[in-house]
Structure formats: C-alpha cells, structure tokens
Amino acid sequence: MSGRLENKVAVITGGASGMGQATVYRFLNEGAKVVLGDLNAQTGAETMAAIEKMGAADRAAFLVTDVAEEKDIEALVTCATSQFGRLDCIYNNAGIGGAIGPITETRVDEWDFTFNVLVRSVFLGIKHAAKVMQDQGEGGSIISTSSIAGLGGGAGPHAYSAAKAAVANLTRAVSGELARHSIRVNAIAPGVIATPLFHAGRPEKAEALAMKKVPWPRLGTGDDIAAMAVFLASDESEYVSGQNMVVDGGVTANGPDMWGTGPESPMLRKSGVTRGSTGLGNDIRNVEG
C-alpha cells in the first residue's frame, strides 16, 4: 500500500529536533523524499543516522541551515530540485523561544533576532518554494509553524507571540495570491508540545504548570504536529488553504493564559533570549528584584 505522501518531495526546516524531526520521520514513513535543514550540525547528523537505520537514507538529505539567511533557504530548495527532481511541499518549522522578559527589559537586538528566525525565515521559505512550484505548474503545499501564542496575549513571551501572529497573517495574505496556482498555504498552531524548545529557558516545573492549563490528559508531542503536517502536505487537503490549524488539546477553547502577564509570570521574571536546540547557548538574565 502506498503512503499518503508517496513520491512527494518536501523541505523541512528545524528538521533535526522536536516537531520538525518527528515530521521528517513521518513524511519518510509516508513515502516522501525529504530535505531537512537545521542549524545544529550534530543533531542533523544524528537524525540522518536514524534515517539510515529506517532504510530511507536514499530519500533524505541534510543541510546545515540558518533559516534567517536567504542563501541557506535557496540552498534547501535547490537541493530538493537537484537531488529529487521537484518540490511539492515546504514546511517552515524552525523556531526559537526568542526574547523573553518584561518589554522594558527587552533589547532591540533580541527582538530583531526573534523576528528574523520566526518571521523572516517563513517569508524566505514561502518566496523560494512558491517560485519553484509556480514554474512546475502542478500546485503544491506550503506549511509554516505558528502558535497559539499568536492568537492572543498570555500564551507566550511578547516577541514570540507577535512573531507567531505575523506568521499566521502572512499565511492568510499569501494564500490568496498563490491560490490561482493551486498552491495551498497553511499554518499549524501548536499548543503546549513537549519538545526541546518547550523546556529551554523555562521554569523547572514547566510541564506541571502547563498541565494545569491543558484540558487533554497529556501534553502534545511532535507526532501530533507531524500528523497535521502530513494531512496538509497530502492531496487530502487539496481544498484547504489560508488556514491556521490549531493543535492544542483544547487549550484555546478554554481561553489560554499559559504563563500569565502579571508580575508573577515566570516569563517576566527573567529576560534574554532562548534558542531551543539550535546548538547556540541561551542568554538569560535575572531581572526580578
């Protein structure tokens, strides 16, 4: 029996850990060919080793990728077309926690760094994937990771929330332009997902705190997001575009206030930047009195 993504070619950023890695494995299991990009060379090599054990090494490639650099995004797309002959899907997934702390303690360089990784990267991925898909003339699927933090205040740090709102609205805006080319443009808005990014720079009891807010009896996993990504990359979603697909175990149905916005918020007791599993160190400063 053929997989749901048989013979499709996909680019996945942030593909060496967390949701991206889970999606890489799921796409391969569904028959796709995958080019994964990640800033962390070590976890990239480890992911490729796992793919080899799956028996799928001939259907995968890895490039060290800084998603804020246009040349690196171009390289991923070029790798897909040169090595596998086409591009059917890009999943702009790479992310960081970014700038955290009170707005009065947030530095401009931290804010800009957050937006470069979370928003500029999505713009670049859409831009270069759309060019190839238009030239192919066979449609395609563009997916990006937004977040429930982009749906309102209280579910994430200020810069992260603003950036993810930008991703969701960029998705909506571009979907109208690309619809005439049969190119679908959608976003996935994860809730609390147990990944390296969730734990990086967070309070020691982050999971216990999160579970008080999540109606479902467990936190989300990378596989939950990968399942949605497979649907959006497959022909099953042919008439779905411009959507921000929430995968959150029911959190937003109950009004998210994951970390709070008052003075007792864990997100406001420290400041700095969290970089998740990129291999770059976090830079966290205490700001509470």
N, C-alpha and C positions, 0 to 999 in steps of 0.2 A: 504493500500500500504506500502510495506517495505521500510525502509530508505536505503540510499546508503551505510551505514556502519552497517547494521543490523547484530548483533551477533559478531561484531569485538570487540577486546579488545585493548585499547590504553593507553599508558602512555604519559602524557603531563607535561613538566616542565615549571615553571613560569606560572602555570595554574590559579593563583588567581588574575590576573590583566591583563589589556591590551589585546594584541593579544592572549596570552595564554588562558585567561579567555573566550574570545569570541570563541576560538576554542573548549574549553571544552563544552560550551553550544551548539555549532553547532554539535559537534560529538554526544552528547547525543540526540539531536533532530533528528539525522540521524540514531539512533538506536544502537549506540556503548555503550560499557561499558568503563568507564574511571577512571584511577588512576591519580590524579593530584598532583604534588609536587610543593611546594613553600616555600621560606624561611620565609615569613611573615605569622605567625600563625593566626593573626587577619583577614586578607583578605581571608585566606584559609577558616576560619570558616564562614565568610560572604558568600563566594562562595558556600559552602556546604549548607548553609541555603537557598540560591536562588535555588539550585538544588532540594532541598526538596520541595519547592513551585512548581517546574516544574513537580513534581511527579516522579522524576528519582533518588531518593536517594538510591534505591536498586541497581542502576547501576553505582554508583560512590563511590570513596574513596579518602581521602586526607591524605597526609603525609607531615609534616614539613621537608623540604629538602634543604640541602646545596649542590648544584649541583657540587661543586668542590671536594666533598668528595665521594670517591668510595663506601663506605659503604652505603651512602644515595641513590645513584643510584641503587645499588644492591637491596636495600630495596624496591624501587619503582617497579622494575621488579618482585621481589618475591611476592609483594602484588598482582600484576596483575595475576600471575600464581596461587597463592594460593587461592585468593578470586574469581577470574573469570575463572580460568582453563586454560588460554593460554595467548599469547601475539601476536597480529597481527601488531601493529604499535607503534612506539615511536616517539614523536615529541620533539626534543631537542630545546626548545624555550627560556628558562630562560636567561635573559640578564640584563646588566647594561650599563650605559654610559661609565663608567670607567674613566681612566686617561685622563684629558684634559689639555690644555695649551701648551706653547712652548716646543719643545723637550728638550731644555736646562734646563727647569724648572720641567721636569717630573722625579719623584723619581722612583727608581728601584722597591720598594715595590708596588707602584701604578701601574706600568707596569705589574708586575707579577700578581697582584690581577685581573687586567683586563683580562689577558690571562687565568688565572685559571677559571674564571667564564664563559668566552665566548668560549674558545677552549678546555681546559681540560675537561670541562663538556660534550662537544659534543663527544669527544673521549670516555669518560666513557659510555655515553648513547649508542653509536654505539657498543662498545665492549660487553656490557652485554645484550643488546637486540639481537644482532646477535647470541650470544651463544644459547639463548632460541629458536630463530627462526630456527636455523640450526637443533637443536635437534627435534623440532616439525616436520620438513621436509615438511612444507606446504608454504614456502615462507614468505613474509611479507613486510612491508614498514617502512623505516627509514627516517625521515624528520628532518632537522635542520634549524634554522633561521640564514641566513647570512645577507647581507645588500647590498644596492647599494654603501654603503661606502667602501665595499671591492672591488669594480670594478675599483677604481682609486682615485686619490687624490682630496681633496676639498669637499668631501661629509660627512666628519665626523672627529673626533679627530684622532690623529696619531695612538694611541694604538688600538682604536676601529676599525679603518679601516684595520689595519694589522691583527687583530684577525678575522675579518669577511672574509678577503681574505683567511685566513687559513682554516676557516670553509668550504668555497666553494671548495677549492682544496682538503681538506680531503674527502669531499663528492665525488668528482670525483675519487680520488685514491681508496677509499674503494669500490665504486660501481663495479669496475671490479672484485675484489676478491669475492664479495658476489653474483654476477650475476648467477653463476652456482648453487646457492642455491635458485634461484628465489626470492631473497631479493632485493627489489628496494631501492636505496639510493639517495635521492634528497635533495636539499636545497631550501628555499624560501628567496628571496632577497627583503625585503620591501623597499619602498621609504620612504617618509615622512608620518608617521602614527600617528594620534592624540591619544597618549596613555600617561599614567603617566611617562614613560621613556622619551618621547619626551620633556615633559615640565620640567623635573627635571634638575636643574642646568643650564637651558637655559636662553637666554635673555628674557626680559619681553615681547617683541613683536615677539616672535619666530614664531608664526603662520603667522603673517603678512609678515615676512621676507620669510618664506617658500613658501607662496602662490605666491610670485614673481617669483619663480623658477619652480613651478608645473604647467604644461600646463592644466591639468584637472581642472574643476571649483570648486574643493573641495580638502581637504586633504584626505588621505586614512584613513580608520578605521580598527579596529580589525576584523570586519566582512569581509573585503576584503581579509585579510590574511587567515582567517578561511575558506573561500570558496576555496582557493587554497589548503589548508591543507586537506580538505575533498576530493578533487579530487585525491591528491597524496596518501591518505590513502585508497581510494576505489579501486575496481577492474577495474575501468575505466582507471587507469594509469598503467595497467599491463605491458606495453612495454616501460615505461618511467623510465629511471634510469641514474644517473650521471649528472643530470641537476641542474642548478641554476636558478630557476624560478623567474623572476623579476616581482614584483607587485608594480609599482611606478607611475601610472598615466601619463606615458610618459616622466618622468624626464630624464632618461638616453638617450632617443632618441634625446634629445636636449643638451646633454653634461652637466653633473652635476657639479656645483660648489656651493654647498648649503651654505657653510659658509665661503668660501674663505680661502686662505692660506697665505695671506699677513699680514702685521702688524695691519690692521684694522679689522681682523677677530674676531668676538665675541668669537670664540673658543680659540683664542690665547691671550685674554685679562685677562683671569683667568686661574688658574691651580688647580689641585687637582683630586678628584675622585667623580663621581656621581653614585649613587647606585639605582636609579629609585625607585620602590615601594617595595623594599625588607624589609622595616622596619628599615634598618640601615641608619644612618644620612649621608648626603653628607658632604664632606670635601673640601670646595672650598676656594682658596687663591687668592687674588688680586695680579697680577704681573705687571700690566701696570703702567707706570710712570705718 
